[in-house]
Amino acid sequence: MRVSRGSRAVPDARRLPAMPGWVVLPLRAFLGVTFTFAGLQKLADHNYFDSSSPSSVQAQMRSYARTSPIHGVVTFASHHAFVVGLLIALGELAVGIGTLLGLWTRIAAVGGMLLSLSFLLTASWHSHPYYLGPDIVFLFAWTPLVVAGAGDVLALDGVLAARARRQMRLPAAGPVAIEFAVVRRLCGQYDDGRCRARDMAVCDPGACPVLDAQPRLRPATAEELDRRTFLAKSSVALRVGAVALGVGGVTAALGRALAPSSRDAARAVPRLGGATSSSPTTPAPAPTAAPPTTATAPPHPAGTAIGPASAVPVGGAASFTDPRTGGPAYVVQPASGQFVAFSAVCTHQGCTVDAPSSGRFHCPCHGAVFDARSGAVLQGPARRPLPTVPVQAGGDGLLYVT
């Protein structure tokens, strides 16, 4: 119910919790902030678009494609990973800002649902049981905003629609919370539980002619109101979009200009078969005949060469691409001449784990920790160890995936 304060009608504060716009406001704020932050974080992360980084969007797509139920779509997208990754980051930014401002709220919510669905079918598809995956929660969290929008509460949708009505000198519109007992008292047709306007039928909210009375605009007026509202929203959306692109560009530039963090430095490990992240590209030595002192060394094993064994430091690791799956992997040399290799794909939700530090692999997404010698789970939420990659050193000085 509305009460008058001065010359302006405002909602009664006691009724606010019952109004849809106020009910979804906390959820709107959370989703808006989260998706805005996610978009800016991707733009600022210099590893996100770096195809040589194990945490890049390219590496993530190759990893997700192996087990995703939409394998073909993800595989195709991985061939255009930079464009797809940029669209994801900008899409999250647009959805987040639109939700926060309450601008084209339902369209922003549909976009948020589509992004969450794509993440569910890729990044979260590994989650077991299913409720441990966050993206299924985000998918359903968007449904109230798809159904109800922002409810014109602290939202540009409502402000711009109300301005268009004022420009056309139309009365204000919108839902008002009011108890049915008040309707009975004010309508003038209520008589001891019966409705005189309905031939003394039982008074019922579902059939109340007062509640059913909707102000009808003439078709031409309604069309003009819709046109003005659409143009106003589009104009504001273009200006907000331009500002968002500017902020995104500045964020991306700062992310690349600032020095890498300590975690990035720890992740800088040699990459077999290509450049390293801390030294210039060094070509792998060509296989040569074994010297007389190693004439008894076994020939290279059957398999695919991934690079020189000398590139893997003792007690350290090197990254490579598993030739069997195309996914990221690490080879570790815990002791001189001893080599073990593991997939870099976390068994919780398919994120790429960081290079080993202090004898452990750490998943940056949800905190799982794995032993760098055995791949065993040291800390959840992952339940399964990292898959091993069979690797063997050959007599020619190269490492082979057998």
VOFI-277847 format. One line per field, with one value per residue: residue number from 1; x, y, z of N, C-alpha, C in turn. Coordinates in steps of 0.1 Angstrom, whole numbers, plus 5000, padded with zeros to 4 digits. Example, Ala and Ser with C-alpha at 12.3 -4.5 7.8 and 13.67 -1.06 7.14 Angstrom:
<atoms>
num: 1,2
nxx: 5132,5128
nyy: 4943,4978
nzz: 5078,5071
caxx: 5123,5137
cayy: 4955,4989
cazz: 5078,5071
cxx: 5132,5129
cyy: 4967,5000
czz: 5078,5079
</atoms>
This chain:
<atoms>
num: 1,2,3,4,5,6,7,8,9,10,11,12,13,14,15,16,17,18,19,20,21,22,23,24,25,26,27,28,29,30,31,32,33,34,35,36,37,38,39,40,41,42,43,44,45,46,47,48,49,50,51,52,53,54,55,56,57,58,59,60,61,62,63,64,65,66,67,68,69,70,71,72,73,74,75,76,77,78,79,80,81,82,83,84,85,86,87,88,89,90,91,92,93,94,95,96,97,98,99,100,101,102,103,104,105,106,107,108,109,110,111,112,113,114,115,116,117,118,119,120,121,122,123,124,125,126,127,128,129,130,131,132,133,134,135,136,137,138,139,140,141,142,143,144,145,146,147,148,149,150,151,152,153,154,155,156,157,158,159,160,161,162,163,164,165,166,167,168,169,170,171,172,173,174,175,176,177,178,179,180,181,182,183,184,185,186,187,188,189,190,191,192,193,194,195,196,197,198,199,200,201,202,203,204,205,206,207,208,209,210,211,212,213,214,215,216,217,218,219,220,221,222,223,224,225,226,227,228,229,230,231,232,233,234,235,236,237,238,239,240,241,242,243,244,245,246,247,248,249,250,251,252,253,254,255,256,257,258,259,260,261,262,263,264,265,266,267,268,269,270,271,272,273,274,275,276,277,278,279,280,281,282,283,284,285,286,287,288,289,290,291,292,293,294,295,296,297,298,299,300,301,302,303,304,305,306,307,308,309,310,311,312,313,314,315,316,317,318,319,320,321,322,323,324,325,326,327,328,329,330,331,332,333,334,335,336,337,338,339,340,341,342,343,344,345,346,347,348,349,350,351,352,353,354,355,356,357,358,359,360,361,362,363,364,365,366,367,368,369,370,371,372,373,374,375,376,377,378,379,380,381,382,383,384,385,386,387,388,389,390,391,392,393,394,395,396,397,398,399,400,401,402
nxx: 5009,5004,5017,5014,5040,5046,5044,5047,5041,5051,5063,5051,5073,5070,5059,5078,5094,5077,5075,5082,5105,5122,5126,5142,5164,5189,5199,5202,5222,5244,5248,5253,5276,5294,5295,5304,5329,5341,5343,5361,5383,5392,5399,5420,5439,5469,5477,5454,5448,5471,5484,5505,5504,5496,5472,5456,5429,5428,5441,5423,5400,5408,5412,5386,5372,5376,5360,5335,5299,5292,5312,5319,5312,5328,5353,5354,5352,5376,5394,5392,5399,5408,5390,5366,5371,5374,5348,5334,5345,5337,5310,5303,5309,5291,5266,5269,5270,5246,5228,5234,5228,5201,5193,5177,5171,5159,5169,5196,5197,5189,5212,5231,5222,5227,5255,5262,5251,5268,5292,5286,5283,5309,5333,5322,5313,5326,5321,5313,5295,5268,5259,5281,5292,5295,5283,5258,5243,5244,5232,5204,5200,5197,5170,5149,5152,5149,5122,5109,5123,5139,5120,5115,5129,5153,5164,5173,5156,5130,5131,5135,5112,5092,5099,5093,5065,5058,5066,5047,5025,5011,4995,5013,5025,5025,5031,5014,5017,4991,4968,4941,4919,4918,4911,4885,4874,4875,4863,4836,4816,4815,4798,4793,4809,4801,4799,4785,4788,4791,4767,4761,4779,4803,4829,4860,4895,4905,4885,4879,4866,4878,4905,4910,4908,4924,4942,4936,4955,4951,4957,4975,4986,4999,5017,5033,5044,5058,5077,5091,5102,5118,5137,5149,5161,5178,5195,5207,5219,5238,5256,5264,5276,5298,5313,5318,5334,5356,5365,5371,5391,5411,5415,5425,5449,5463,5466,5484,5506,5515,5538,5542,5526,5536,5526,5523,5550,5559,5547,5560,5575,5598,5589,5584,5594,5591,5590,5601,5587,5604,5628,5646,5634,5646,5658,5650,5676,5688,5684,5713,5740,5748,5775,5806,5808,5782,5772,5757,5733,5698,5678,5657,5624,5593,5570,5560,5581,5587,5604,5637,5652,5669,5658,5641,5643,5661,5641,5622,5599,5584,5563,5541,5524,5501,5505,5486,5461,5460,5458,5469,5499,5522,5556,5576,5607,5615,5637,5672,5672,5648,5616,5583,5550,5520,5486,5475,5450,5426,5408,5385,5368,5379,5397,5429,5457,5482,5518,5539,5547,5568,5566,5539,5509,5487,5453,5440,5413,5395,5410,5420,5446,5474,5497,5530,5546,5531,5506,5485,5455,5458,5443,5409,5385,5387,5384,5396,5428,5453,5454,5478,5505,5522,5556,5589,5625,5647,5675,5686,5685,5661,5627,5599,5565,5548
nyy: 4988,5023,5052,5086,5110,5141,5155,5132,5099,5070,5036,5018,5012,4989,4971,4965,4941,4922,4928,4919,4930,4939,4915,4900,4916,4912,4889,4897,4917,4901,4883,4902,4915,4893,4883,4906,4909,4885,4888,4910,4900,4880,4895,4909,4890,4880,4854,4843,4846,4836,4813,4795,4791,4770,4776,4789,4800,4785,4761,4752,4748,4727,4707,4705,4696,4669,4653,4665,4667,4681,4677,4681,4708,4722,4714,4726,4752,4755,4758,4784,4798,4823,4843,4832,4831,4859,4867,4854,4867,4894,4890,4881,4905,4923,4910,4911,4939,4948,4935,4946,4973,4970,4971,4962,4938,4912,4902,4903,4884,4861,4859,4854,4829,4813,4815,4803,4777,4769,4768,4748,4725,4722,4731,4724,4698,4676,4675,4657,4645,4660,4684,4696,4712,4745,4758,4748,4757,4785,4785,4780,4801,4823,4822,4835,4862,4861,4855,4875,4898,4929,4940,4967,4979,5000,5001,5007,5000,5004,5032,5044,5036,5048,5075,5077,5074,5097,5117,5113,5121,5102,5082,5069,5036,5002,4975,4973,4965,4953,4946,4922,4927,4954,4961,4951,4968,4993,4990,4992,4974,4952,4930,4916,4892,4887,4897,4924,4933,4910,4897,4889,4868,4847,4866,4867,4867,4858,4862,4889,4919,4944,4939,4928,4948,4964,4992,5002,5010,5029,5013,5028,5046,5028,5016,5038,5044,5020,5023,5046,5039,5017,5030,5047,5029,5016,5037,5044,5019,5017,5038,5029,5005,5015,5028,5005,4989,5006,5006,4978,4976,4992,4977,4953,4963,4972,4948,4935,4952,4953,4937,4902,4882,4865,4840,4835,4836,4813,4795,4794,4773,4751,4743,4715,4707,4732,4768,4782,4796,4812,4815,4819,4803,4770,4747,4713,4688,4670,4635,4616,4594,4570,4576,4558,4550,4546,4526,4504,4513,4513,4513,4540,4541,4527,4551,4585,4612,4639,4658,4669,4652,4665,4690,4690,4699,4685,4676,4694,4704,4701,4714,4699,4689,4663,4638,4619,4627,4654,4672,4694,4687,4676,4668,4653,4653,4638,4626,4622,4611,4598,4598,4610,4615,4635,4642,4675,4682,4689,4666,4673,4695,4699,4720,4735,4725,4742,4745,4722,4729,4729,4701,4696,4697,4724,4732,4760,4768,4756,4748,4722,4698,4680,4652,4656,4635,4612,4619,4616,4625,4651,4670,4678,4696,4675,4640,4620,4608,4626,4617,4595,4598,4577,4578,4577,4577,4578,4562,4581,4605,4618,4623,4601,4596,4567
nzz: 5000,4993,5009,5016,5014,5018,4987,4973,4964,4981,4987,5015,5041,5056,5039,5020,5021,5010,4983,4950,4936,4957,4970,4953,4951,4968,4956,4930,4933,4941,4919,4899,4908,4909,4882,4869,4881,4873,4845,4843,4857,4839,4817,4828,4834,4823,4815,4805,4778,4767,4748,4753,4780,4807,4820,4802,4781,4759,4766,4786,4771,4754,4774,4785,4763,4760,4777,4778,4774,4751,4732,4705,4699,4718,4709,4683,4691,4704,4684,4678,4701,4712,4703,4712,4740,4745,4739,4760,4783,4778,4776,4802,4816,4804,4812,4840,4845,4834,4851,4876,4872,4866,4839,4810,4823,4822,4798,4803,4824,4810,4794,4814,4823,4800,4798,4823,4818,4797,4811,4830,4813,4806,4823,4849,4845,4855,4882,4911,4938,4918,4930,4941,4922,4912,4890,4883,4903,4898,4874,4880,4898,4883,4874,4889,4881,4854,4853,4869,4865,4874,4890,4890,4911,4923,4897,4863,4843,4854,4860,4835,4821,4837,4833,4805,4806,4821,4803,4784,4798,4813,4839,4867,4869,4882,4905,4937,4970,4990,5015,5013,5029,5031,5005,5005,5023,5010,4985,4983,4976,4992,5013,5041,5036,5011,4976,4961,4936,4921,4921,4947,4952,4968,4983,4969,4963,4939,4920,4922,4911,4914,4918,4894,4877,4852,4841,4808,4780,4750,4718,4701,4719,4737,4720,4713,4739,4744,4723,4730,4755,4747,4731,4749,4768,4750,4743,4767,4772,4752,4759,4785,4777,4762,4781,4797,4779,4778,4804,4806,4787,4799,4822,4811,4800,4823,4836,4821,4821,4847,4869,4869,4893,4924,4923,4897,4889,4903,4887,4864,4845,4827,4793,4775,4743,4732,4738,4769,4799,4811,4799,4767,4736,4732,4710,4709,4713,4686,4681,4687,4680,4706,4729,4733,4760,4768,4754,4759,4766,4766,4735,4723,4737,4725,4714,4718,4714,4737,4744,4756,4783,4799,4802,4823,4855,4884,4910,4902,4876,4843,4818,4793,4763,4764,4741,4736,4744,4739,4760,4787,4806,4832,4837,4861,4879,4906,4917,4907,4874,4877,4865,4865,4853,4850,4842,4839,4845,4868,4888,4900,4889,4864,4860,4853,4870,4889,4883,4900,4934,4962,4962,4956,4937,4931,4928,4913,4912,4931,4953,4956,4963,4952,4954,4942,4935,4933,4924,4941,4960,4983,4995,4995,4973,4954,4946,4933,4922,4903,4868,4857,4834,4812,4811,4798,4799,4772,4756,4740,4752,4753,4764,4765,4758,4764
caxx: 5000,5012,5014,5018,5049,5047,5037,5052,5037,5062,5059,5052,5085,5066,5054,5089,5099,5068,5074,5092,5118,5130,5130,5153,5176,5202,5204,5206,5235,5254,5251,5258,5290,5302,5298,5313,5343,5347,5347,5373,5394,5397,5406,5433,5448,5477,5477,5441,5449,5485,5483,5516,5502,5487,5459,5450,5415,5430,5444,5411,5391,5413,5409,5372,5366,5378,5349,5323,5289,5291,5325,5321,5311,5340,5365,5353,5355,5390,5402,5390,5399,5410,5377,5356,5375,5371,5334,5330,5348,5329,5296,5302,5309,5278,5256,5271,5267,5232,5221,5236,5220,5187,5190,5174,5174,5156,5179,5209,5195,5190,5226,5237,5218,5234,5269,5262,5249,5280,5302,5281,5286,5323,5341,5316,5308,5333,5317,5306,5281,5265,5257,5294,5295,5289,5276,5244,5236,5243,5221,5191,5199,5192,5156,5139,5154,5143,5107,5104,5131,5143,5108,5116,5135,5167,5167,5171,5144,5118,5133,5133,5098,5085,5102,5085,5051,5057,5067,5034,5015,5003,4997,5023,5021,5034,5024,5014,5014,4980,4960,4928,4909,4917,4904,4871,4868,4875,4857,4822,4807,4816,4787,4792,4814,4795,4802,4773,4791,4790,4754,4762,4787,4813,4840,4872,4905,4907,4875,4876,4866,4886,4919,4912,4907,4937,4940,4939,4959,4947,4968,4984,4994,5007,5028,5042,5050,5069,5088,5099,5109,5129,5148,5156,5169,5189,5205,5215,5227,5250,5265,5270,5285,5310,5321,5323,5345,5367,5370,5377,5404,5421,5418,5434,5462,5470,5469,5496,5517,5520,5547,5535,5525,5545,5521,5527,5564,5561,5541,5569,5583,5601,5579,5590,5590,5588,5596,5599,5582,5615,5640,5643,5632,5657,5653,5654,5687,5685,5690,5726,5745,5753,5789,5811,5806,5768,5768,5748,5720,5687,5673,5645,5612,5582,5562,5561,5591,5581,5614,5649,5651,5677,5650,5634,5653,5659,5632,5613,5589,5583,5550,5541,5511,5500,5502,5475,5448,5460,5456,5481,5504,5535,5566,5584,5619,5617,5651,5679,5670,5635,5606,5569,5542,5506,5477,5473,5435,5421,5397,5373,5360,5386,5406,5443,5464,5494,5530,5542,5555,5570,5562,5525,5501,5476,5443,5437,5399,5387,5419,5424,5460,5478,5511,5537,5553,5522,5493,5474,5448,5462,5433,5398,5373,5389,5384,5404,5441,5456,5457,5492,5509,5533,5567,5601,5636,5653,5690,5690,5684,5647,5616,5589,5552,5548
cayy: 5000,5035,5063,5099,5118,5154,5154,5120,5086,5060,5024,5017,5004,4976,4963,4963,4927,4914,4932,4910,4937,4939,4901,4895,4926,4906,4879,4906,4923,4890,4878,4913,4917,4881,4882,4917,4906,4874,4893,4919,4891,4873,4905,4913,4879,4879,4840,4838,4845,4831,4799,4787,4790,4758,4780,4797,4795,4774,4748,4748,4742,4714,4698,4702,4689,4654,4647,4673,4661,4688,4676,4687,4722,4727,4712,4736,4765,4756,4763,4799,4801,4837,4850,4827,4836,4873,4869,4850,4877,4905,4886,4882,4919,4928,4904,4917,4954,4950,4930,4955,4985,4968,4975,4950,4928,4898,4898,4900,4871,4850,4857,4847,4815,4807,4814,4793,4764,4765,4764,4735,4715,4720,4732,4717,4685,4666,4675,4645,4646,4672,4696,4703,4721,4758,4764,4744,4767,4798,4784,4782,4813,4833,4820,4845,4874,4858,4855,4887,4910,4936,4945,4982,4984,5004,4996,5017,4996,5011,5046,5049,5034,5058,5088,5077,5076,5111,5125,5112,5125,5090,5080,5060,5022,4993,4967,4978,4955,4958,4935,4921,4932,4968,4962,4949,4980,5004,4988,4996,4963,4941,4929,4904,4880,4886,4908,4929,4935,4897,4891,4884,4857,4848,4875,4859,4875,4853,4867,4902,4928,4955,4935,4924,4960,4969,5003,4998,5021,5028,5007,5038,5051,5017,5014,5049,5042,5010,5028,5056,5031,5010,5039,5052,5018,5014,5048,5042,5007,5020,5046,5021,4996,5022,5029,4992,4986,5014,5000,4965,4979,4997,4966,4944,4969,4972,4934,4931,4961,4951,4926,4889,4879,4855,4827,4834,4832,4799,4786,4795,4761,4748,4736,4706,4708,4746,4778,4782,4809,4820,4815,4818,4790,4762,4736,4700,4683,4659,4622,4613,4580,4570,4575,4544,4547,4543,4517,4494,4520,4508,4523,4548,4532,4530,4561,4599,4621,4651,4668,4664,4649,4675,4702,4688,4700,4676,4682,4703,4699,4708,4712,4694,4685,4649,4635,4609,4634,4669,4680,4698,4677,4679,4657,4657,4645,4639,4623,4622,4600,4593,4607,4606,4625,4635,4651,4688,4685,4686,4657,4679,4702,4700,4731,4732,4727,4750,4737,4718,4738,4722,4687,4695,4704,4731,4737,4774,4770,4753,4745,4708,4696,4666,4649,4657,4622,4601,4624,4613,4636,4654,4679,4680,4687,4664,4627,4610,4613,4631,4606,4593,4597,4569,4585,4570,4583,4570,4563,4592,4617,4624,4617,4596,4591,4554
cazz: 5000,4992,5018,5011,5022,5011,4974,4965,4970,4982,4993,5030,5044,5062,5028,5011,5020,5002,4969,4942,4934,4969,4974,4944,4951,4972,4945,4918,4936,4941,4905,4891,4912,4906,4868,4865,4886,4865,4833,4845,4860,4827,4809,4835,4835,4810,4811,4800,4763,4763,4744,4759,4795,4810,4825,4792,4777,4749,4774,4793,4762,4750,4785,4787,4751,4761,4784,4778,4766,4739,4728,4691,4700,4725,4700,4673,4698,4708,4673,4678,4715,4716,4700,4722,4753,4746,4740,4773,4792,4776,4780,4817,4819,4800,4820,4854,4846,4832,4863,4887,4869,4863,4826,4802,4833,4818,4788,4810,4831,4800,4791,4825,4823,4789,4802,4834,4812,4790,4821,4835,4804,4803,4835,4860,4842,4862,4896,4916,4932,4910,4938,4944,4911,4914,4879,4883,4912,4891,4863,4886,4905,4873,4870,4894,4874,4841,4855,4875,4862,4886,4898,4890,4923,4921,4884,4853,4836,4859,4859,4821,4818,4844,4826,4793,4810,4825,4791,4777,4807,4817,4853,4871,4869,4889,4915,4950,4980,4998,5021,5007,5038,5028,4993,5008,5030,5001,4972,4984,4972,5001,5022,5050,5030,4997,4967,4954,4921,4915,4924,4961,4952,4979,4980,4967,4956,4925,4911,4926,4899,4917,4916,4880,4868,4847,4832,4794,4772,4736,4711,4696,4731,4742,4710,4715,4751,4742,4715,4738,4765,4740,4726,4761,4773,4740,4744,4780,4771,4743,4767,4795,4770,4758,4794,4801,4771,4782,4817,4803,4780,4809,4831,4804,4798,4836,4839,4813,4824,4860,4870,4873,4908,4929,4919,4882,4889,4907,4877,4853,4844,4813,4785,4766,4729,4729,4746,4784,4803,4818,4791,4753,4731,4730,4703,4715,4706,4677,4686,4682,4684,4719,4730,4736,4774,4770,4743,4764,4770,4757,4725,4728,4738,4715,4719,4712,4721,4741,4747,4763,4797,4806,4804,4835,4866,4895,4921,4895,4866,4830,4812,4779,4759,4763,4727,4735,4746,4736,4772,4794,4815,4838,4840,4873,4882,4920,4920,4895,4866,4879,4859,4865,4846,4853,4836,4846,4846,4881,4887,4906,4879,4851,4859,4851,4882,4888,4884,4914,4943,4975,4960,4955,4927,4936,4918,4916,4912,4944,4964,4957,4964,4948,4956,4929,4932,4930,4919,4950,4966,4996,5000,4986,4972,4945,4953,4925,4919,4889,4860,4853,4819,4812,4805,4800,4793,4762,4756,4732,4760,4752,4771,4756,4763,4759
cxx: 5009,5008,5020,5028,5052,5038,5040,5047,5049,5057,5060,5063,5081,5062,5066,5093,5090,5068,5085,5105,5127,5135,5142,5165,5189,5208,5209,5220,5246,5258,5257,5273,5299,5305,5306,5327,5349,5351,5360,5385,5400,5404,5419,5443,5456,5479,5465,5442,5463,5484,5493,5514,5493,5473,5452,5436,5417,5433,5431,5401,5395,5410,5395,5366,5367,5366,5336,5312,5286,5305,5328,5321,5324,5352,5365,5357,5369,5399,5401,5390,5400,5397,5367,5359,5372,5356,5329,5333,5339,5314,5294,5301,5296,5266,5257,5266,5252,5224,5222,5228,5205,5184,5189,5176,5171,5165,5192,5208,5196,5204,5234,5234,5226,5249,5271,5260,5261,5291,5299,5285,5301,5331,5335,5311,5314,5328,5309,5306,5278,5264,5269,5298,5288,5280,5262,5236,5234,5232,5207,5189,5194,5177,5147,5140,5149,5128,5103,5111,5136,5132,5108,5121,5150,5172,5164,5159,5132,5119,5130,5119,5089,5087,5094,5071,5049,5057,5054,5022,5005,5005,5008,5017,5030,5026,5025,5010,5003,4972,4946,4917,4908,4909,4889,4865,4867,4866,4842,4812,4807,4805,4787,4797,4809,4799,4790,4775,4791,4778,4754,4770,4797,4825,4853,4882,4907,4897,4871,4877,4875,4901,4921,4911,4921,4935,4945,4943,4954,4959,4979,4993,5003,5019,5038,5050,5061,5080,5097,5108,5121,5140,5156,5165,5181,5200,5214,5224,5240,5260,5272,5280,5298,5319,5326,5335,5358,5374,5377,5390,5415,5425,5428,5448,5470,5474,5482,5508,5523,5528,5539,5536,5534,5539,5524,5541,5566,5556,5550,5578,5587,5590,5586,5585,5587,5595,5593,5594,5592,5628,5637,5640,5645,5653,5658,5666,5682,5691,5703,5730,5750,5768,5793,5808,5792,5763,5758,5734,5709,5683,5661,5633,5602,5573,5564,5571,5584,5591,5626,5647,5659,5670,5642,5644,5650,5651,5622,5605,5590,5569,5551,5526,5510,5496,5490,5461,5448,5459,5469,5486,5518,5543,5574,5596,5622,5631,5659,5677,5656,5624,5592,5561,5527,5498,5476,5459,5431,5409,5385,5364,5367,5394,5420,5450,5477,5506,5533,5551,5556,5565,5547,5519,5489,5466,5439,5422,5392,5396,5423,5440,5464,5493,5518,5544,5543,5509,5482,5468,5453,5452,5422,5396,5375,5389,5392,5417,5443,5459,5472,5494,5522,5545,5580,5613,5643,5668,5695,5688,5670,5638,5605,5576,5549,5534
cyy: 5012,5045,5075,5106,5130,5152,5142,5108,5076,5048,5025,5008,4990,4966,4959,4948,4918,4917,4924,4917,4937,4925,4896,4905,4920,4897,4887,4912,4913,4886,4889,4915,4906,4881,4894,4914,4895,4879,4901,4910,4884,4883,4909,4902,4877,4864,4835,4836,4840,4816,4790,4784,4778,4763,4789,4792,4784,4761,4743,4742,4728,4703,4695,4694,4674,4647,4654,4666,4669,4689,4683,4702,4728,4725,4723,4750,4766,4760,4778,4804,4815,4844,4845,4831,4850,4875,4864,4861,4890,4902,4886,4896,4925,4923,4910,4931,4956,4945,4940,4968,4983,4973,4963,4938,4914,4893,4895,4887,4860,4848,4851,4832,4807,4805,4803,4779,4760,4761,4750,4724,4713,4720,4724,4703,4674,4665,4663,4645,4659,4685,4703,4713,4734,4762,4759,4753,4780,4797,4786,4795,4825,4833,4831,4858,4873,4860,4869,4900,4916,4941,4960,4987,4987,4999,5007,5013,5004,5026,5051,5047,5044,5072,5088,5080,5091,5120,5124,5116,5114,5088,5069,5046,5013,4986,4974,4967,4960,4946,4935,4927,4947,4970,4960,4962,4992,5003,4993,4986,4951,4941,4916,4891,4878,4898,4912,4930,4922,4890,4883,4870,4858,4857,4867,4867,4871,4858,4882,4912,4940,4951,4932,4936,4965,4981,5000,5011,5019,5022,5017,5043,5040,5015,5026,5048,5031,5015,5037,5049,5023,5019,5045,5042,5016,5025,5047,5030,5010,5028,5038,5011,5002,5024,5016,4987,4993,5009,4987,4967,4983,4986,4956,4950,4969,4958,4929,4939,4958,4938,4914,4887,4867,4841,4825,4830,4818,4790,4786,4783,4759,4741,4728,4707,4722,4756,4776,4795,4817,4821,4815,4804,4783,4750,4723,4694,4671,4646,4620,4599,4581,4569,4561,4540,4543,4534,4507,4500,4515,4518,4530,4539,4536,4540,4575,4607,4634,4662,4662,4663,4660,4688,4702,4689,4689,4683,4692,4696,4707,4704,4706,4691,4670,4645,4625,4616,4649,4678,4684,4687,4682,4666,4662,4648,4646,4635,4621,4609,4593,4602,4601,4618,4623,4645,4663,4691,4680,4677,4661,4685,4705,4713,4727,4735,4735,4740,4734,4727,4730,4708,4686,4703,4711,4735,4751,4777,4768,4747,4731,4707,4682,4664,4649,4644,4611,4606,4622,4626,4639,4663,4680,4694,4676,4651,4617,4616,4618,4619,4606,4593,4589,4575,4577,4577,4573,4571,4575,4606,4624,4616,4612,4592,4578,4549
czz: 5000,5003,5012,5020,5014,4998,4966,4972,4970,4989,5008,5033,5049,5051,5019,5010,5011,4987,4962,4940,4945,4973,4966,4944,4956,4962,4933,4921,4936,4927,4897,4895,4908,4891,4863,4869,4877,4852,4833,4849,4848,4818,4815,4835,4822,4806,4804,4785,4758,4760,4750,4774,4797,4816,4815,4788,4766,4756,4781,4783,4757,4761,4786,4775,4753,4767,4784,4769,4752,4733,4714,4692,4707,4716,4689,4679,4701,4697,4671,4693,4719,4714,4711,4736,4756,4747,4754,4783,4791,4779,4794,4822,4816,4809,4835,4855,4844,4844,4874,4885,4867,4849,4817,4811,4828,4807,4794,4818,4822,4796,4802,4826,4812,4793,4813,4828,4805,4800,4828,4826,4801,4817,4847,4858,4850,4877,4900,4931,4926,4918,4943,4933,4912,4902,4878,4892,4905,4881,4869,4893,4896,4871,4876,4886,4860,4842,4859,4871,4875,4895,4899,4903,4921,4907,4873,4844,4841,4858,4845,4817,4824,4837,4813,4796,4814,4812,4783,4786,4811,4832,4855,4871,4877,4900,4929,4960,4989,5003,5015,5016,5035,5015,4996,5014,5020,4988,4971,4979,4981,5011,5029,5043,5016,4989,4959,4939,4914,4920,4937,4961,4964,4974,4980,4959,4942,4915,4914,4914,4901,4913,4901,4871,4865,4838,4818,4787,4757,4729,4707,4708,4736,4733,4712,4728,4750,4734,4723,4749,4759,4736,4738,4767,4763,4741,4756,4778,4763,4751,4778,4789,4766,4770,4798,4793,4774,4795,4815,4796,4790,4818,4824,4803,4812,4839,4832,4816,4838,4860,4874,4888,4911,4924,4905,4881,4892,4896,4865,4853,4830,4806,4775,4752,4724,4738,4761,4787,4810,4810,4776,4748,4728,4723,4710,4707,4697,4683,4679,4687,4698,4720,4735,4751,4777,4759,4747,4768,4761,4747,4730,4728,4727,4721,4712,4720,4725,4745,4754,4778,4805,4809,4817,4847,4877,4906,4915,4885,4853,4825,4798,4776,4757,4748,4726,4736,4741,4748,4778,4804,4821,4839,4851,4875,4897,4925,4907,4887,4868,4874,4860,4859,4850,4844,4845,4849,4860,4880,4894,4896,4866,4850,4857,4864,4879,4888,4898,4922,4957,4974,4959,4943,4934,4925,4922,4917,4926,4954,4965,4956,4961,4951,4942,4925,4927,4923,4929,4956,4980,5003,4990,4981,4961,4953,4946,4922,4905,4880,4856,4838,4819,4804,4808,4793,4784,4763,4748,4739,4759,4761,4762,4764,4757,4759
</atoms>
